[in-house]
C-alpha cells in the first residue's frame, strides 16, 4: 500500500502555520504528525495538499493508495483499522474522515471530499484526537508528549544522568546518547516525562518541570525556567521563562522574557525581553483571529498566548497581547502592543505597519538559514511568493 497524508479542511483554521507546510509537518509532542504516522505505519508517506505546496511536499501516487488524515493523531489501534480497509472504503469517526483506500487518485484537492463521499464508510469506534485549530497544538501537547515518550523509549535504557544534575522521577526521564545536561540543572520528571534527544544541550542552572521534549540540536540557555507541556523542536534555542509552548524547528527565544500557551513556527526569532500575555486581566475566554474566516473566534480557553508563522521576528522588549497571531515573514518592533492579528509580510508595530517587500523578506530568511547551513530552494521561494500574493488583501485591510 502507498500511504499519503492528506490535508483536511482543518488546514484553513491552522493559518498562518499551514501557509508554509501541510498539516503533516506540524509538530505536537516529540514528533511531527508525519513522523508519528510513519513510525506506527512502518512506512514512508507523501503529501496531498493544495497545489502551491505540492512541489515542496510532493505527492506519490500508486495503484493502491491509502490517504490518511494528517490532522488525526496516529495510534496503533487506528493504524490497524486503516490497514484493514479494502479498496473503495473510508474509515470514519463521526464527521471526521480518518482514512480512505482507493485504487487511483483522479481528483484534486478542491474535490477530494466529493470523491471520498462515494466510498463505503467503516466506523471507527475508539476515541480519536485531532488538531483542528492552532491552539490545539499546545492544548494537546501534554497528551502527545506522553504518547510519544512511551513510543520512543519502550524497551530502551536512558543514557546515564550526569553528575551535578538533579532528576526526580528518574523512571520518566530519558536522555539519548550524545545529549548534554550541564551541572546545576534541576529536572522534575514526576510531573511528566522528559525526553532529551541526541545532540541536544541543557546549559547550567536550568529548571525544568515535565512533560518536556528537546529535539536534536536544541539548546536551553543558562538559568532558564521551562514548564510543561513544552516541546523545543530541532535546532531551537530557548531561554527565559517558557510554559506549555511548542517550537517547531530552528527558532530562537534565547533570552529572558515570558512565553506561554504558544506555538512558534520555523526560523523565528524573539528578541531579548520579549513578553507574551497568555491571560486576560478579566480572566475572560480568549478569542483569536481566524485568518480564513476573517473574524475573531472563541477558543474556549482562559490561557492562550502567541501563534507565530515561519520566518517572523520581533525586536527587543516586544510585548504581545493575549491571543496574538503573527503571520509569515513579519518583522515586529516598537513600544506598545501591536495588533492581535498581524498579516503575513508586515513590518512595524503599534505605531503603524507597512508591507515587508517579498525580496527583502526572502533575503533575511536566506541569511538566517545560512547560519545553519541551509538555504531556500526554488520551490520554496515560489511557495513564499504565493503566500505573499494570497495574503495581500489582509495587509490592505489591516495596514493603516
Buried (B, 14 or more C-beta within 10 A) or exposed (E): BBBBBBBBEBBBBBBBBBBBBBBBBBBBBBBBBBBBBBBBBEBEBBBBBBEBBBBBBEBEEBEEBBBBBBBBBBBEBBBEBBBEBEBEBBBBBEEBBBBBBBEEBEBEBEEBEEBBEEBEEBEBEEEBBBBBBBBBBBBBBBBBBBBBBEBBBEEEEBBEBBEEBEBBBEEBBBBBEEBEBBEBBEBBBBBBBBBBBEBBBBBBBBBBBBBBBBBBBBBBBEBBBBBBBBBBBBBBBBBBBBBBBBBBBBBBBBBBBBBBBBBBBBBBBBBBBBBBBBBBEEEEEBBBBBBEEEEBBEBEBBBBBBBBBBBBBBBEBBBBBBBBBBBBBBBBBBEEBBBBBBBBBBBBBBEEBEBBEBEBBBEBBBEBBEEEEBEBEEBBBBBBBBBBEBBBEBBEEBBE
